[in-house]
Amino acid sequence: MSRTDNRAGGPLKAAGTSADAPGRTARERLRAERARQAARARLRRRLAVGAAVAALLATSALVGSLATRGDGGGRGDGSDWAAAAEVAEEGGGSGPYARYTAPAHARGEGGTDIILGREDAGHTLTLYEDLRCPVCAAFEQANGGRIREDAEAGRYRAEYVFGTFLDERAGGTGSRNALSALGAALDVSPEAFLAYKEVLFSADRHPDEASDEFADDRHLVGLAQEVAVLRGHDGFERAVLDGVYDPWALRVSAKFDAAEDVTGTPAAELDGERIQEGGAGVPPMDPGRFGRLVEAAMERSAGR
């Protein structure tokens, strides 16, 4: 599939994923602060819409096949996304989320940086994806193995930034819910995160874009049984069913929204340079072609 999935709404300028470096100019710091404020404002707007959609789905007879919250049947999403939004914005709130919790092995402010690989790697490959995106699934199936091997070998670190725009465009909560479950896997280990991500994007497990199968907590737990380290893991299962990382998922999604030049998924950047086929903005699906473009970008980056 060659098309990209465009996000609703305009993207925002992103601040860096690390702390301000010495020597950053006052203008850069001001721009970064404005970007953070804009991202927080967008987070409040989009989460309010998401909460309204969730409420509509819960009461509509047209979606009677969806189970009610927390009953573990059908496509039941046990999350309270309005309460999760409150915690994502403020760091604390009422309802099922006592406090904001980021997964172990996450980095950066609020734990929204998912960066895996060797610390001494000289480059960073950043991937932008939505867990409901079928093109992202195809990209993972084609290039995911190579990316993991390259990261393990120290050729670059792999950074993952996940959006949830398909929940807004197609309706439902599957992108957010799957991202929360992926956070529970990251809390177990980076290896569990990568293996579970591979399952979620696999050809025989990834749903159609219009389907909201990932909204079902029990379904997500069931898929995790294909990952040895997550099979029967009580902590992982409780985190998924209780939505422990729901607020974190919303903050990660806000980081995606703040990436100004990302208008669809999948997208890939090597040290900030877009890896794309022609001018379409989409990375190539062919592993050989993808690898050559990454290699060329690494050489250019090293020469800067």
N, C-alpha and C positions, 0 to 999 in steps of 0.2 A: 504494500500500500504506500503510495507516494505522497499523499497529502499530509499536511500538518494540521493539528488541532488548535485553532486559534482561541485565545482566552477572551471572555467577555470583559469589557472595560479596558481602560488604558493602563499600561504598565507604569511603574514608578521607578525613579532612579534609585539604585541600590548603593548602600554604603558598603565598605569592604567587609569581608568576613573575619578580619582580624582586628585587633586593637589599633588605634592611631599610631602610625610609625613616627619615630622622631624625624623632624624636618618637614612634616606635613604642613602645608601653608594654611593660614587662617581661612582663606577662601575655601579650601577643600574641607576643612572641619565644619564650616558653616553649611556647605552643600550637603555633607553627610548628615548633619543634624536635621536639616530640612527634610532630607529623604526619610530619616527615621520617623519624623513626625507625620509625614505624608503616609508612610506605610502603616503606622498605627491607626490613622484615620480611615484608611481603606480597609484595614482589618475589622474595625467596628462596623463599617457599612456592609461588607460582604458577609459577616457572621450574622448580622441581623437578618439579611435576606435568607441565609441558610437556615436559621431557626424558623423563619416563617414557612419555608418550603417543607421542613421536617414536620411542622405542626399540621400543614395541609395534608401531607401524605398520611399522617397518623389518623386523620379523621375522615378521609375521603373513601366513599364506598367503591370508587373506581380502582382503588388499590387494596381491596380487601384481602388479596392474596399475601400482602405483607403482614407479618406478625406484629403484635403490639410490643412495645418496649419491654425488653428484659425477659420475655417468656421462653427464649431459646429456640423458638420454632420458626419455620418459614425463612424469611429474610430478616429476622429480628435484629435491629440495632438497639442495644441497650444503653446507648449514650444519651446524655442530656447536653446537646450541643450549645444551647443557650447558656447553661451554667459553665460549660467549657470555655466559651467565648469570654465570659467574665473573668475567669482565672487566667486565660491567655493574655488578656489586656492588663490586668492589675496584679497578677501573681498570687491572688488568693480570692476566695469567694465562698458562697454558700452552696448548698446542694451536695451532690455526690463527690465533689472534688475539694478536699480539704486544703490543698495547696498545689502550686505548680511543681511538676516533677519532670525532669528531663532524663532520658535513658543514660545509663552508664555507657561510656565509649563515645558519647556525643561531645562536641566541643563548642567553644565560643560562648558569647553571651546568651543565656537562656538555653544553651545546648542545641542550637539550631544548625550548627555546622556538623555535617556528617562527612568526615574526611578519613579515609582508610588507606593504609599503606605505610611504607617505611618513612620515618622522620627525615632521613637523609636524602630522600628523593628530591631532585632539583626542579621538578615541574609538577603542576597540578592539572589534571583533566577533570573538568566540571561537567556533569551531566544533569540536564533538566528534564524531568519526566512527570507524568501523571499516572498513577497506578491503574486507572481505568482506560488509559489510552492504548488502542490496539497497535498503533505504529510504534509506540514505546516497547510493547511486547515483542514485536517483530525485531526491533533493534537489539533488545536484550538477547533474543534467541540467536541472532547473527553474531553479535560482538561482545556479549557479556563475558564469555569465557576468556577471550583475549584480553579484555580490560582487567579482569581479575588476575590473570597471569602476569601482565605487565606491571600491575601495582605490587604484586608479591615480589617481583624481581627488582623493584626499586626504580623502574624506568620513570615512573611518575606516581603521585598519589591520586586517588580517585575521590572526588567530592560529588555527593549526590544531593540535589535540590529538588524537592517534590512539590508540585502544585496540586490543587484540588478543584480546578476550574470546571472539570466535567460534571461535578456535582451540581454546579449552577446551570450549566448548559443543558445537560441531559436529565437533570433532576435526580434526587436521591442523596445518599451520604456515603457511597462506597469508596470514593477516593479518600475522604477523611478517615473513614473507619479502617481501611486497609493500611493507611499511613500510620495510624495509631498502633495497629498490630505490628507493623514493621518496627516501630519504636520499641515495642516489647521484646522483639527479637534482638534488636541492637543492645538492649539492656543485658541480654544474656551474653552475647559476644559478637564481635564483628563478623566472625565466620557464620554464626547463626543468621545474622542480618543478610549477608550475601546469599546464603543458601535459600532462605525464605523468599527473598526478592526474586530469585531464579524460579522458584515454584509459582509465585504469583503471576509472573510474566510468561510462564511456560505455555506452549501451544495448546495443550489439552486441559489447561486449568484457567487460562485467562478468558473472562467473559466478553461477550459483545459489548461495545461501547454503550449501547442503550440499556443494557442489563445492569441491575444494581446488586449483583450477587455478593459483592464484597461488603455490602451493608450488614450481612448476616454474621454476627459474632461467632456463632457455632461453626459456620462454614469456614471462617478464617482459622479457627482452632483446628478444624479437621484437616485443612490443607497443610498446616504446620506439622502434622504427623508424618509427612514425607521427609522432614528434616530430622536426622537422627538426634541431634542435641536438643531439639524442641519436643520430641515425642514423649508425651507423658510428663512434661515439665510443668509442675504445679504453678510456679511463679509466673511463667509466661501465660498460662491459661487464665489465671486470675487477673493479670494485667489487661488481657484482651477483653474478657467478659465485664470487668469493672471499668474499662475505659481509662485506665490510669494515665495513658499518654495522649488522651484526646486534646487537652490544651496545648501540649507540645506540638501535636500535628498541625494545629491551627497556626502556631507561630512559624513553623517550617513553611507552611503554605504562604504566609505573609512574606517570608523571605523570597520565595519564588516570585510573588507579585511585584516585589521591589526590583527585580532584574529588568532593567529598562529595555534592553535589546532582545529579550526573549518573547516572541509572539506566538510560539507554538511548541509542541513537543513531538518527538524528542529534539533536544538541542544539545550540542557539545561544544566546549571551549577548552583550548589548551593554553594555559597562562593568559586567559582573557581573549585569545584569538579564536574566532568561530571556525569550527571544523564542519565544512559543508560541501555538498555536491553542487557545483555551479554557484548560483546566487540564490538558491531556494531556501537556504537557512537550515536544511535538514542534513544530518550526517549520513554518509553512504551506508547502506545495509551490507555491502560486500566487505567482509573482514580484511581482505587484502587492500582494497582501496582505502578503507578507513585507516588502516595501519600506516599506509604511505602518507596520507594527509597529516596524521598525528606526528609522524617522524619529521616531516618537513616543517611543521609548526614548531617542534622542539628545537630544530636547528636554528630557525629564525629567532626563537626566544633566547637561545643561548648566545646569539650574536648581538643581542640588544644590550 
